[in-house]
Amino acid sequence: MPARDAHLRQAQANIDFAKRLLAGPPEPDRTTLQWVITVIFYAGLHCVEARFAPSIHFTSRHRRDDYMAAVYHPDEIASDLLGHDFTVLAKFGGL
């Protein structure tokens, strides 16, 4: 079961990779931008996983979705995640 720090390191690595893709050369094309979005999506998932690690480790997206739906109202999810010390989330604005 990955530790919180492992998830945050992977999220940061994904963000760094997305930045490299955007920096080019060449100028990012449509395909590159699609990969950037995919990489950032997975960085976000690592941040969600980090929020619950090490006590909970989701083995599928269905389990994660079910848990999130049972525990959180949709309006609370972002505020809960942002309320914790996930400085990596702030780096999304730097893309």
QUIMO-V982724 format. One record per backbone hydrogen bond with DSSP energy under -1.0 kcal/mol. NH is the residue of the N-H (numbers start at 1). CO is the residue of the C=O. Records with the same first field share a line. If there is no record, write none. Layout:
# QUIMO-V982724
NH = CO ; CO
This chain:
# QUIMO-V982724
7 = 3
8 = 4
9 = 5
10 = 6
11 = 7
12 = 8
13 = 9
14 = 10
15 = 11
16 = 12
17 = 13
18 = 14
19 = 15
20 = 16
21 = 17
22 = 18
23 = 19
33 = 29
34 = 30
35 = 31
36 = 32
37 = 33
38 = 34
39 = 35
40 = 36
41 = 37
42 = 38
43 = 39
44 = 40
45 = 41
46 = 42
47 = 43
48 = 44
49 = 45
50 = 46
51 = 47
53 = 49
56 = 52
64 = 60
65 = 61
66 = 62
67 = 63
68 = 64
69 = 65
70 = 66
71 = 67
72 = 68
76 = 73
80 = 76
81 = 77
82 = 78
83 = 79
84 = 81
86 = 84
89 = 86
92 = 89
93 = 90
94 = 91
95 = 92
